[in-house]
Amino acid sequence: MNKQVAITMRFDPNLYERIKTISRGKGRSITAFVQEAVARKITEEEADVLFDAFTLVGKESRDASVEYACDAQREVILKDG
């Protein structure tokens, strides 16, 4: 069994009741519900960070160009050849 860290969380009473209702309806604990929701949100946030990073690369194609590296490799190959 994985070790887990116990924490205290505070919820708006209405939100807590909604969580409790959904958890019970699915036969799951509130802890399992919150863990799943947090894991899903983390995955979403990580995907957003990657998307933003790749978007930045694509914005300035001149800055993202690797043509200079190809030119440098060509120069080395021709020099040694």
MOHU-V823993 format. One line per field, one symbol per residue. ss: DSSP state (a for helix, b for strand, c for the rest). phi: phi as a letter, one per 20 degrees, with the letter a starting at -180 (. if undefined). A space follows every 50 residues. Layout:
ss: ???
phi: ???
This chain:
ss: ccccccccccccaaaaaaaaaaaaaccccaaaaaaaaaaaaaaaaaaaaa aaaaaaaaacaaaaccaaaaaaaaaaaaaac
phi: .ffcdecdcdcggffgffffffgffemcffgfffgfffffffgfffffff gffffffffdfffefdggffffffffffffe
